[in-house]
Amino acid sequence: MREQDRSALHGDLDALILGGGPAGATAAAVLAAKGRNVLVVERERFPRYKVGESLLPYCYFPLERIGMVDRLRASSFVKKYSVQFAAMDGRISTPFYFFQHFDHAASQTWQVVRSEFDQMMLDNAVEKGARVLMGATAKRLLMNGGRCEGLMVEQGGETFPIRAPVTLDCGGRHGFAATELGWVVPDPWLNKVAIWTYYKGALRDAGHDEGATTVAYLPGKGWFWYIPLPEDTVSVGVVAERDYLYREGKDLEAIFDREALANRWIAEHLAPGARCQPIRITAEYSYRSRYCAGDGLVLAGDAFTFLDPVFSSGVLLALLGGERAAHAVDAAVEAGDFRAGRFASYGADLCEGIEAMRKLVYAFYEEAFSFGKLLKSRPDLQGDLTDCLIGNLAKDFRPLFEAVGKFATVPEPLPYGSSVAQAMTPALAGRS
Ligand SMILES: Cc1cc2nc3c(=O)[nH]c(=O)nc-3n(C[C@H](O)[C@H](O)[C@H](O)COP(=O)(O)OP(=O)(O)OC[C@H]3O[C@@H](n4cnc5c(N)ncnc54)[C@H](O)[C@@H]3O)c2cc1C
């Protein structure tokens, strides 16, 4: 393979972004809007398939700040007003209507087709001046004396370095930099399997409920998501413990069909429909990177942390992470200082919000916990609970989690992720 330095092709970069998903596209849009010279390297050629279709209401605010809301309003994405929970016998909870909680345009959000949404996000960044190298795969970090100086990239059979004073890893759940640097720390308890597919012609509820996300329960705190999408399509998937799902074998179709029959609401809603895509599977263990940044390196989105998707928090955390990382990087460019310490407050702020979501996820999986029980004993906490569920994470949730603690073990915050690497893995130092 020929190696040549393509940095020259892109001018003197201010920042290099690995991955053009929601985190990378947001970071690119923010930096480009500030006049920074930014390049995104994206392995796929968009539009490409991606799971993770249900947005939280608080996605509105970062989306508004990068100029995406009008595009979303003009799109055919299904409007989402609520989330609801379905018991195994088919009984449905009173929906959490976001507009009953706050009177703001954000109280209506969207169920998006990720191939289209991610394309729109990247187009938006390009319109602001970001450049994108599609079909370009980052192979490894370029390290020099413990500092990241860019990426070794492969595109069209050629491998070449791209250098920049700071690299943002927004490469998603494979944790590109965190894996290479040995920073991945699994959350041992949140280690589930997801099996999902798409149906056409399945039932939708009426009126405001048409675009609701439904979380439908299975034994042992397994659950289904049911997300209505455009063109009469529904995204439907089951998340549960590996042993539970594989108890009769590993045939994915058989597992999906068996579990779909186990929840009456899901069975009834899928009955008139037909499967229109293959069944997909992922082991979706939650993890967090030990550090949010090193010298010349910042992690954002799933590349920094992945949390069980039960409350649809992934895209919100990717948008917020991409945006906040970009502001920290912009300040670093201004100062000409890309040392890890500059990014510590970025990690600390982000981890606070992530911890609120994580506590709620832990509670959800505890046998003794239910929202119904919690609110029966503490109706005054309805507002706090809804805030957490809609992604209003900049809030003091101590009263909520003190009350949750009466029904479920509330985990301590993870003691890492908010800090920065003092010195990156010596084995990598000097490799360039
Ligand atoms: C089963 C499941 C269900 C989910 N449901 C929801 C949901 O309903 N709502 C929600 O908000 N979230 C959901 N999520 C989470 C959501 O999918 C992610 O949190 C979100 O996509 C993260 O965005 P990101 O930009 O960090 O990463 P990604 O969206 O993964 O984007 C990363 C990009 O980096 C590129 N890339 C990766 N490696 C390289 C490389 N080496 N070189 C170049 N490019 C590279 C990839 O091609 C990709 O385009 C779900 C996740 C799972 C697993």
Ligand as a Chemical Component Dictionary entry (heavy atoms), coordinates in Angstrom:
data_LIG
# 
_chem_comp.id                   LIG 
_chem_comp.type                 NON-POLYMER 
_chem_comp.pdbx_formal_charge   0 
_chem_comp.three_letter_code    LIG 
# 
loop_
_chem_comp_atom.comp_id 
_chem_comp_atom.atom_id 
_chem_comp_atom.alt_atom_id 
_chem_comp_atom.type_symbol 
_chem_comp_atom.charge 
_chem_comp_atom.model_Cartn_x 
_chem_comp_atom.model_Cartn_y 
_chem_comp_atom.model_Cartn_z 
_chem_comp_atom.pdbx_ordinal 
LIG C1  C1  C 0 -30.173 -1.837 19.762 1  
LIG C2  C2  C 0 -29.976 -0.340 19.886 2  
LIG C3  C3  C 0 -31.076 0.499  19.902 3  
LIG C4  C4  C 0 -30.901 1.878  20.040 4  
LIG N1  N1  N 0 -31.992 2.693  20.070 5  
LIG C5  C5  C 0 -31.832 4.024  20.243 6  
LIG C6  C6  C 0 -32.949 4.913  20.230 7  
LIG O1  O1  O 0 -34.091 4.509  20.051 8  
LIG N2  N2  N 0 -32.704 6.236  20.425 9  
LIG C7  C7  C 0 -31.456 6.734  20.598 10 
LIG O2  O2  O 0 -31.291 7.945  20.797 11 
LIG N3  N3  N 0 -30.381 5.921  20.558 12 
LIG C8  C8  C 0 -30.538 4.596  20.377 13 
LIG N4  N4  N 0 -29.447 3.785  20.311 14 
LIG C9  C9  C 0 -28.119 4.394  20.450 15 
LIG C10 C10 C 0 -27.709 5.160  19.179 16 
LIG O3  O3  O 0 -27.729 4.278  18.082 17 
LIG C11 C11 C 0 -26.308 5.730  19.374 18 
LIG O4  O4  O 0 -26.176 6.232  20.680 19 
LIG C12 C12 C 0 -25.950 6.831  18.381 20 
LIG O5  O5  O 0 -25.981 6.355  17.065 21 
LIG C13 C13 C 0 -24.553 7.376  18.706 22 
LIG O6  O6  O 0 -24.112 8.288  17.755 23 
LIG P1  P1  P 0 -22.544 8.452  17.452 24 
LIG O7  O7  O 0 -22.417 9.569  16.486 25 
LIG O8  O8  O 0 -21.798 8.488  18.717 26 
LIG O9  O9  O 0 -22.122 7.073  16.768 27 
LIG P2  P2  P 0 -22.649 6.404  15.436 28 
LIG O10 O10 O 0 -24.043 6.810  15.140 29 
LIG O11 O11 O 0 -22.372 4.957  15.584 30 
LIG O12 O12 O 0 -21.729 7.004  14.314 31 
LIG C14 C14 C 0 -20.362 6.635  14.242 32 
LIG C15 C15 C 0 -19.888 6.770  12.808 33 
LIG O13 O13 O 0 -18.489 6.500  12.799 34 
LIG C16 C16 C 0 -18.170 5.729  11.662 35 
LIG N5  N5  N 0 -16.946 4.961  11.955 36 
LIG C17 C17 C 0 -16.796 3.975  12.852 37 
LIG N6  N6  N 0 -15.534 3.502  12.848 38 
LIG C18 C18 C 0 -14.873 4.226  11.912 39 
LIG C19 C19 C 0 -13.536 4.199  11.438 40 
LIG N7  N7  N 0 -12.626 3.344  11.929 41 
LIG N8  N8  N 0 -13.168 5.075  10.474 42 
LIG C20 C20 C 0 -14.087 5.959  9.976  43 
LIG N9  N9  N 0 -15.381 6.018  10.386 44 
LIG C21 C21 C 0 -15.763 5.159  11.346 45 
LIG C22 C22 C 0 -19.382 4.839  11.478 46 
LIG O14 O14 O 0 -19.483 4.375  10.139 47 
LIG C23 C23 C 0 -20.535 5.763  11.879 48 
LIG O15 O15 O 0 -21.105 6.419  10.767 49 
LIG C24 C24 C 0 -29.595 2.414  20.153 50 
LIG C25 C25 C 0 -28.494 1.563  20.109 51 
LIG C26 C26 C 0 -28.673 0.205  19.978 52 
LIG C27 C27 C 0 -27.461 -0.693 19.950 53 
# 
loop_
_chem_comp_bond.comp_id 
_chem_comp_bond.atom_id_1 
_chem_comp_bond.atom_id_2 
_chem_comp_bond.value_order 
_chem_comp_bond.pdbx_ordinal 
LIG C1  C2  SING 1  
LIG C2  C3  SING 2  
LIG C2  C26 DOUB 3  
LIG C3  C4  DOUB 4  
LIG C4  N1  SING 5  
LIG C4  C24 SING 6  
LIG N1  C5  DOUB 7  
LIG C5  C6  SING 8  
LIG C5  C8  SING 9  
LIG C6  O1  DOUB 10 
LIG C6  N2  SING 11 
LIG N2  C7  SING 12 
LIG C7  O2  DOUB 13 
LIG C7  N3  SING 14 
LIG N3  C8  DOUB 15 
LIG C8  N4  SING 16 
LIG N4  C9  SING 17 
LIG N4  C24 SING 18 
LIG C9  C10 SING 19 
LIG C10 O3  SING 20 
LIG C10 C11 SING 21 
LIG C11 O4  SING 22 
LIG C11 C12 SING 23 
LIG C12 O5  SING 24 
LIG C12 C13 SING 25 
LIG C13 O6  SING 26 
LIG O6  P1  SING 27 
LIG P1  O7  DOUB 28 
LIG P1  O8  SING 29 
LIG P1  O9  SING 30 
LIG O9  P2  SING 31 
LIG P2  O10 DOUB 32 
LIG P2  O11 SING 33 
LIG P2  O12 SING 34 
LIG O12 C14 SING 35 
LIG C14 C15 SING 36 
LIG C15 O13 SING 37 
LIG C15 C23 SING 38 
LIG O13 C16 SING 39 
LIG C16 N5  SING 40 
LIG C16 C22 SING 41 
LIG N5  C17 SING 42 
LIG N5  C21 SING 43 
LIG C17 N6  DOUB 44 
LIG N6  C18 SING 45 
LIG C18 C19 SING 46 
LIG C18 C21 DOUB 47 
LIG C19 N7  SING 48 
LIG C19 N8  DOUB 49 
LIG N8  C20 SING 50 
LIG C20 N9  DOUB 51 
LIG N9  C21 SING 52 
LIG C22 O14 SING 53 
LIG C22 C23 SING 54 
LIG C23 O15 SING 55 
LIG C24 C25 DOUB 56 
LIG C25 C26 SING 57 
LIG C26 C27 SING 58 
# 
